[in-house]
Amino acid sequence: MTRIVADTLCGLSLQAAHDLGIPMISQVINFGEESFREGVDMDHAAFMARLRAGGELPKTAAPYPGDFIEAFGEFVKQDESIVCIHPSADVAAPCARR
């Protein structure tokens, strides 16, 4: 069987990914020197509250490589093929310039 792994920029809700058995690797949200994994260390409500509070706007970063290794490890143990879905630099770069 081929398994899908995606990151939180894929556009699929966390609930839908859970229902479909698709591990979601969290993007990193940086507020100044503080880093949070989307949906893990900071949920949507906390993100919006911090955004409304003002101050420095957040920046995002690629997921931590260790999070991919962890997700892949379970499938490798089961001898599964893996398709990993991520935005390309051509898509992500224009969004970052906004």
Secondary structure, DSSP 8 states (H G I E B T S, - for coil): -EEEEEETTSS--HHHHHHHT--EE--EEEETTEEEEBTTTB-HHHHHHHHHT-SS--EEE---HHHHHHHHHHHHHTT-EEEEE---HHHHHHHHT-
